[in-house]
Amino acid sequence: MTPSSPQARFGSTLIENGVIDQETLDKALQIQGMEVDSNRRKLGEILVSDLGIDRDKVYREIANIYAFRTEELTEDDLEEDRIRFISDVMEGVSGEMRGYLLNKKVLPYKLHSVKHGVLIVVCPDPTDREVQSLATEFGYRRYEIAYMRVEDIVTLASKLVPEEEEFLKLIEQANDAVETIEDTDTEFDEEALEAEINKSLLTNLVEGCLVEAVRKGASDIHVIPKPGNITEFYFRVDGKLQLWYRHEGTKPEAISAVIKDRSKNVDRFEWDAAQDGFIQRTIDNYLMRFRVSIMPIVGQELRRKLESIVIRVIDDRKLITDFEDLGFQKKAREDFIKAIGKPQGIVILTGPTGSGKSTTLVAALSHVMNPSINVVTVEDPVEYNIPGARQIKLGPRLDFDLAIRSILRHDPDVVMVGEMRDKTTAEIAVKMANTGHLTFTTLHTNDAISAVARLYKMGIEPFLLAYSINIVVAQRLVRTLCKECKRPITDLDHAAPLELGFTEEEIQQTTFYEPVGCKKCRLGYRGRIAIHEAFYFTKAIRQLVYQSSKDIDEDALRTQAIKDGMLTLRASGRERIRKGLTTLEEIAFATAED
């Protein structure tokens, strides 16, 4: 690569602007150099796909180097007049080509404000040579290619072709192709099932479900068989299950078989055991992973082979690597940064499944990670790729206990252990912390204080707990109110805020909001935010734990922690309510077990 080549200028520009460092560029060039010439990818694609660099930052620089315009999507662009203009231009394109353009994310955008009759065409990669020929399909003699973020183009496309319509059509085709099954004989018949799968378009339903889940921001898909040849599909959005589609007229076993056929490491003909597998799909130009969990269940018809299926949507784009984006409140943030800044000790995240523990751990790892330290993780399963970390993959010949025992021989500086699940793993975590390693891990407890008692009951001595733990953070996710439609509560019942710990004076000074619901949100809520209970081990806390004999005095620890400035989960939630971010009901639900 010569110093004057576009690749060299591109790499230098990314370094100058702080998008990447020299080590990352060298890695990308090394990967590129190992690829066959005919299939050699562009440097930008390698940085994004292989090394996890922010796509928008990379392709903005590409657009700038090659002198392409960059367009920003605004609220005005989603107004009816702009959408009508884009729709009219798209109407002039043949149906098949229109679908291809939408898939490639190449859209007409607007007419040039200065150059008369010039159409601005937006795309996520203006250097893609095919875009030049595709732009001619819009019927304008003169056009200009411009860069726009993938997410913004998807937003525009969704206004032109609503996502629901796209897949409801496929589902309707599946319904038309499948005859209603007469349940005169409920005995399981593999041949009949095979015939039903082959003559139906259930594949479209399953594939459409995966795409819809990604676009709606779902974290999980639940596929549940019901009596009478009914299967219900639910999406978990913002922590709540929502019915997406109810499919009738097809045996649930057929839908299970289709999902199994599309899953790796799953035996389609196994109906009596739990199975775990995965699916990979490129959706909206991004490689998505889905973790599939299959469990046999009993229905009303005992001879039926029914299964419940839950598919976890793993979207690396949602992974938070910037610590500032975690939303810690002031004191909790200060204590957490202080705890992870130490060269040794244990950092524990607690909370139920789906409370964002893994997200916080990855962001914390990214905060402390640098080329001078060796970061090793042991997870089961490994959900997210963490650039710069050595992630141990467990398997039949390397179980969890063996892996974490082997870590100490792998010269680590920072270790992430997925979970302290028993005395053995807890002892090894403590050993690592006491031998100069910063150790990140999780534990299932209701709050931060009770984590100490849990470890003590596992058999860890108080003096080891006192001087090995840096901080315990309990975390919950609560839904945030939609900014567009939230409204103040006019007839507030004071019993609700009093129950959460508000004083009468605070109630008078606080505006409490309630969800309404509009076209931009789901039932009045949009997104989620975390509340934290950050239990930092001060000298006073260490002394209290060290002096424990027969039992851990949780009340004494909580009193001292609050004296040191700790917010309990409920107090953290009250702060969110005061700022108008969430509701009394959300905090009451999230902290019900406090």
ZAMARGU-4260 file (C-alpha; in steps of 0.2 Angstrom, whole numbers, plus 5000, padded with zeros to 4 digits):
<rodrens>
0) 5000/5000/5000 | 5009/5016/4994 | 5008/5032/5004 | 4998/5041/4991 | 4985/5027/4988
5) 4967/5030/4994 | 4968/5016/5006 | 4983/5024/5014 | 4975/5041/5015 | 4959/5033/5022
10) 4969/5024/5036 | 4978/5039/5040 | 4963/5050/5041 | 4954/5037/5052 | 4969/5038/5064
15) 4970/5057/5064 | 4951/5058/5068 | 4952/5046/5082 | 4941/5033/5074 | 4955/5019/5075
20) 4972/5018/5081 | 4988/5011/5072 | 4986/4994/5079 | 4968/4992/5073 | 4974/4998/5055
25) 4988/4986/5055 | 4976/4971/5060 | 4964/4976/5046 | 4978/4977/5033 | 4984/4960/5039
30) 4967/4952/5037 | 4965/4960/5020 | 4982/4954/5014 | 4978/4936/5018 | 4962/4936/5007
35) 4962/4930/4989 | 4963/4944/4977 | 4947/4940/4968 | 4938/4940/4985 | 4948/4954/4994
40) 4937/4965/5004 | 4938/4984/5006 | 4947/4990/5021 | 4931/4999/5028 | 4921/4983/5027
45) 4935/4973/5037 | 4936/4987/5050 | 4917/4986/5052 | 4913/4967/5050 | 4929/4960/5058
50) 4935/4972/5070 | 4919/4980/5076 | 4923/4998/5072 | 4907/5010/5071 | 4901/5009/5054
55) 4895/5027/5052 | 4911/5034/5058 | 4921/5023/5045 | 4909/5027/5030 | 4908/5045/5034
60) 4927/5046/5032 | 4926/5036/5016 | 4913/5048/5009 | 4923/5063/5013 | 4939/5056/5005
65) 4930/5052/4989 | 4921/5069/4990 | 4904/5062/4991 | 4890/5072/5000 | 4884/5066/5017
70) 4865/5068/5020 | 4858/5068/5038 | 4840/5062/5041 | 4829/5075/5050 | 4811/5075/5056
75) 4806/5086/5041 | 4812/5071/5030 | 4799/5060/5037 | 4785/5073/5033 | 4771/5068/5021
80) 4778/5078/5006 | 4795/5071/5007 | 4789/5053/5008 | 4777/5056/4994 | 4791/5062/4983
85) 4801/5047/4986 | 4786/5036/4984 | 4782/5044/4967 | 4800/5041/4961 | 4800/5023/4967
90) 4783/5020/4958 | 4792/5022/4942 | 4803/5007/4945 | 4798/4989/4941 | 4792/4979/4956
95) 4807/4967/4956 | 4820/4981/4954 | 4811/4991/4968 | 4813/4976/4980 | 4832/4975/4975
100) 4834/4994/4978 | 4826/4992/4995 | 4837/4977/4999 | 4853/4987/4994 | 4847/5002/5003
105) 4848/5013/4988 | 4834/5026/4988 | 4830/5043/4980 | 4830/5056/4993 | 4827/5074/4986
110) 4831/5086/4972 | 4847/5096/4973 | 4844/5113/4981 | 4856/5122/4969 | 4858/5111/4953
115) 4841/5110/4944 | 4834/5093/4940 | 4848/5084/4949 | 4842/5069/4960 | 4851/5065/4976
120) 4852/5046/4978 | 4857/5040/4996 | 4866/5024/5000 | 4876/5016/5014 | 4892/5014/5003
125) 4894/5027/4990 | 4910/5019/4983 | 4900/5003/4978 | 4901/5003/4960 | 4884/4995/4957
130) 4876/5010/4965 | 4880/5021/4949 | 4870/5009/4938 | 4856/5007/4951 | 4854/5026/4952
135) 4849/5026/4933 | 4833/5016/4937 | 4825/5031/4945 | 4822/5040/4928 | 4833/5055/4931
140) 4846/5060/4918 | 4856/5068/4931 | 4859/5062/4949 | 4872/5063/4963 | 4876/5049/4975
145) 4877/5053/4993 | 4881/5044/5009 | 4868/5041/5023 | 4868/5030/5039 | 4861/5013/5036
150) 4849/5016/5051 | 4842/5032/5043 | 4839/5023/5026 | 4830/5009/5035 | 4819/5022/5043
155) 4815/5030/5026 | 4812/5013/5018 | 4800/5008/5032 | 4789/5024/5028 | 4788/5018/5010
160) 4785/5000/5013 | 4778/4997/5031 | 4788/4982/5038 | 4771/4974/5043 | 4764/4974/5026
165) 4780/4965/5019 | 4779/4950/5030 | 4760/4949/5032 | 4760/4946/5013 | 4771/4931/5015
170) 4761/4925/5030 | 4745/4927/5019 | 4753/4916/5006 | 4758/4903/5019 | 4740/4903/5025
175) 4733/4901/5007 | 4745/4887/5003 | 4741/4876/5019 | 4725/4866/5020 | 4717/4866/5037
180) 4721/4849/5046 | 4708/4838/5052 | 4712/4832/5069 | 4703/4815/5068 | 4719/4807/5073
185) 4731/4816/5084 | 4744/4802/5084 | 4761/4809/5078 | 4764/4805/5060 | 4781/4810/5053
190) 4776/4807/5035 | 4761/4818/5036 | 4771/4831/5045 | 4784/4831/5031 | 4771/4833/5018
195) 4763/4848/5027 | 4780/4856/5028 | 4784/4854/5010 | 4767/4860/5003 | 4767/4876/5014
200) 4776/4892/5014 | 4781/4891/5032 | 4798/4895/5028 | 4793/4913/5024 | 4784/4914/5040
205) 4799/4909/5050 | 4811/4920/5040 | 4799/4935/5041 | 4798/4932/5060 | 4817/4934/5062
210) 4818/4950/5051 | 4803/4958/5060 | 4810/4954/5077 | 4826/4963/5073 | 4817/4978/5065
215) 4806/4980/5080 | 4820/4979/5092 | 4815/4963/5101 | 4826/4954/5112 | 4818/4937/5111
220) 4805/4928/5100 | 4793/4915/5109 | 4785/4902/5098 | 4771/4894/5108 | 4760/4879/5102
225) 4741/4881/5107 | 4727/4868/5105 | 4718/4867/5089 | 4733/4869/5077 | 4737/4886/5083
230) 4754/4893/5085 | 4757/4910/5093 | 4773/4921/5090 | 4777/4934/5104 | 4791/4947/5103
235) 4799/4953/5119 | 4801/4972/5117 | 4807/4983/5131 | 4806/4969/5143 | 4787/4965/5139
240) 4780/4950/5128 | 4769/4956/5114 | 4759/4945/5103 | 4766/4947/5085 | 4756/4934/5075
245) 4744/4920/5078 | 4745/4907/5065 | 4731/4895/5062 | 4728/4879/5052 | 4745/4871/5053
250) 4752/4859/5065 | 4764/4867/5078 | 4775/4852/5075 | 4777/4858/5057 | 4783/4875/5063
255) 4795/4868/5075 | 4802/4857/5062 | 4805/4872/5050 | 4814/4882/5064 | 4824/4866/5068
260) 4829/4864/5050 | 4836/4882/5050 | 4846/4880/5066 | 4863/4873/5068 | 4867/4860/5081
265) 4849/4855/5082 | 4842/4838/5078 | 4825/4840/5069 | 4820/4822/5074 | 4823/4824/5092
270) 4807/4828/5101 | 4809/4822/5119 | 4825/4832/5125 | 4830/4850/5127 | 4841/4857/5113
275) 4851/4873/5110 | 4856/4879/5093 | 4859/4895/5084 | 4854/4904/5067 | 4864/4917/5058
280) 4856/4929/5045 | 4861/4945/5036 | 4847/4957/5039 | 4848/4975/5033 | 4866/4972/5028
285) 4871/4967/5045 | 4875/4949/5051 | 4863/4944/5065 | 4864/4929/5077 | 4850/4920/5085
290) 4852/4908/5100 | 4838/4895/5099 | 4832/4886/5114 | 4820/4871/5112 | 4810/4863/5126
295) 4797/4848/5125 | 4781/4852/5133 | 4765/4844/5137 | 4749/4849/5128 | 4730/4845/5130
300) 4733/4831/5117 | 4746/4820/5126 | 4751/4810/5110 | 4756/4826/5102 | 4775/4830/5101
305) 4774/4849/5106 | 4789/4860/5109 | 4791/4878/5116 | 4804/4888/5107 | 4813/4904/5113
310) 4825/4913/5101 | 4837/4926/5108 | 4840/4940/5096 | 4859/4944/5098 | 4862/4961/5090
315) 4880/4968/5092 | 4874/4985/5086 | 4865/4987/5103 | 4881/4982/5113 | 4886/4997/5123
320) 4905/4999/5123 | 4906/5017/5129 | 4904/5018/5148 | 4896/5035/5147 | 4881/5027/5138
325) 4877/5016/5153 | 4867/5029/5162 | 4874/5028/5179 | 4869/5041/5191 | 4883/5052/5198
330) 4888/5043/5214 | 4886/5026/5207 | 4896/5031/5192 | 4910/5038/5202 | 4911/5022/5213
335) 4910/5010/5198 | 4924/5019/5189 | 4935/5019/5205 | 4931/5000/5207 | 4936/4995/5190
340) 4951/5006/5190 | 4959/4996/5203 | 4973/4983/5197 | 4964/4969/5207 | 4948/4964/5216
345) 4931/4957/5211 | 4917/4968/5202 | 4900/4959/5204 | 4885/4963/5194 | 4868/4956/5201
350) 4851/4956/5195 | 4838/4944/5186 | 4840/4938/5168 | 4837/4952/5156 | 4842/4966/5168
355) 4857/4971/5157 | 4871/4964/5167 | 4881/4957/5152 | 4880/4974/5144 | 4887/4983/5159
360) 4901/4971/5160 | 4906/4973/5142 | 4906/4992/5144 | 4916/4990/5159 | 4929/4979/5150
365) 4930/4991/5136 | 4933/5005/5148 | 4948/4996/5156 | 4954/4987/5140 | 4971/4993/5132
370) 4984/4984/5122 | 4996/4982/5137 | 4984/4970/5147 | 4978/4953/5143 | 4959/4951/5145
375) 4952/4934/5146 | 4933/4929/5147 | 4924/4913/5151 | 4906/4913/5146 | 4893/4900/5143
380) 4887/4904/5130 | 4898/4918/5122 | 4885/4930/5116 | 4894/4946/5110 | 4911/4947/5102
385) 4922/4959/5112 | 4936/4966/5101 | 4953/4965/5110 | 4948/4951/5123 | 4952/4932/5122
390) 4935/4924/5124 | 4936/4906/5129 | 4923/4895/5120 | 4916/4881/5131 | 4913/4863/5124
395) 4911/4845/5128 | 4930/4844/5131 | 4932/4861/5140 | 4918/4863/5154 | 4916/4879/5164
400) 4926/4873/5180 | 4941/4867/5169 | 4941/4883/5159 | 4942/4895/5174 | 4955/4884/5182
405) 4965/4885/5167 | 4964/4904/5166 | 4977/4907/5179 | 4990/4898/5168 | 4985/4910/5154
410) 4994/4925/5161 | 4978/4936/5163 | 4977/4954/5169 | 4958/4956/5168 | 4946/4941/5169
415) 4927/4940/5166 | 4919/4925/5173 | 4901/4923/5167 | 4894/4919/5183 | 4899/4913/5201
420) 4887/4898/5201 | 4894/4888/5216 | 4907/4887/5229 | 4921/4881/5217 | 4919/4896/5205
425) 4917/4908/5219 | 4933/4902/5227 | 4942/4903/5210 | 4936/4921/5208 | 4942/4926/5225
430) 4959/4918/5222 | 4961/4927/5206 | 4956/4944/5215 | 4969/4940/5229 | 4983/4936/5216
435) 4983/4952/5207 | 4969/4950/5194 | 4954/4962/5191 | 4939/4950/5190 | 4922/4954/5183
440) 4907/4942/5186 | 4889/4941/5190 | 4878/4934/5203 | 4859/4931/5205 | 4853/4941/5220
445) 4839/4953/5223 | 4850/4968/5228 | 4868/4972/5230 | 4869/4969/5249 | 4863/4952/5249
450) 4877/4946/5237 | 4889/4946/5252 | 4877/4935/5262 | 4875/4923/5247 | 4894/4921/5245
455) 4896/4918/5263 | 4883/4905/5263 | 4892/4897/5248 | 4907/4894/5260 | 4918/4909/5257
460) 4926/4916/5273 | 4921/4934/5278 | 4940/4940/5279 | 4941/4934/5260 | 4925/4943/5255
465) 4931/4959/5265 | 4947/4961/5255 | 4943/4954/5238 | 4927/4963/5233 | 4928/4980/5226
470) 4910/4984/5222 | 4893/4975/5220 | 4881/4983/5208 | 4863/4978/5207 | 4854/4983/5191
475) 4837/4983/5184 | 4830/4990/5167 | 4814/5000/5168 | 4804/5007/5153 | 4806/5025/5149
480) 4791/5036/5144 | 4789/5042/5127 | 4794/5060/5126 | 4780/5064/5112 | 4765/5059/5122
485) 4769/5057/5141 | 4757/5068/5151 | 4757/5074/5170 | 4745/5064/5181 | 4731/5076/5186
490) 4723/5065/5200 | 4738/5058/5209 | 4735/5045/5223 | 4748/5050/5236 | 4749/5032/5242
495) 4759/5026/5227 | 4774/5038/5229 | 4773/5037/5248 | 4775/5018/5245 | 4791/5021/5235
500) 4799/5032/5248 | 4794/5049/5243 | 4790/5062/5256 | 4775/5073/5256 | 4787/5088/5252
505) 4795/5078/5238 | 4778/5074/5231 | 4773/5092/5230 | 4789/5097/5221 | 4789/5082/5208
510) 4779/5081/5192 | 4773/5063/5190 | 4770/5057/5172 | 4759/5043/5165 | 4760/5034/5148
515) 4748/5039/5135 | 4753/5030/5118 | 4755/5037/5101 | 4761/5032/5083 | 4779/5034/5089
520) 4779/5023/5104 | 4773/5007/5111 | 4759/5010/5124 | 4767/5026/5130 | 4785/5019/5132
525) 4800/5020/5121 | 4816/5011/5126 | 4823/5007/5143 | 4835/5014/5156 | 4844/5006/5170
530) 4843/5009/5189 | 4858/5005/5200 | 4862/5000/5218 | 4881/5003/5218 | 4888/4995/5234
535) 4906/5001/5235 | 4917/4993/5248 | 4924/5007/5258 | 4935/5004/5274 | 4920/5004/5285
540) 4911/4991/5274 | 4927/4980/5274 | 4928/4981/5293 | 4910/4976/5295 | 4912/4961/5284
545) 4928/4956/5292 | 4921/4956/5309 | 4906/4945/5304 | 4906/4928/5313 | 4891/4917/5312
550) 4881/4928/5299 | 4882/4943/5288 | 4873/4958/5296 | 4864/4964/5280 | 4855/4978/5289
555) 4871/4985/5296 | 4880/4984/5279 | 4865/4993/5271 | 4865/5007/5284 | 4883/5010/5282
560) 4882/5010/5263 | 4868/5023/5263 | 4878/5033/5275 | 4893/5032/5262 | 4881/5039/5249
565) 4874/5023/5241 | 4857/5024/5232 | 4846/5009/5234 | 4837/5003/5219 | 4821/5011/5224
570) 4831/5028/5228 | 4839/5027/5211 | 4821/5024/5203 | 4815/5039/5213 | 4828/5050/5204
575) 4822/5043/5187 | 4804/5048/5192 | 4809/5065/5197 | 4817/5068/5180 | 4801/5063/5171
580) 4810/5048/5163 | 4798/5034/5170 | 4783/5030/5180 | 4778/5025/5198 | 4772/5009/5191
585) 4788/5004/5182 | 4799/5007/5198 | 4787/4998/5209 | 4787/4983/5198 | 4806/4983/5196
590) 4809/4985/5214 | 4795/4974/5221 | 4807/4962/5230 | 4818/4975/5238
</rodrens>
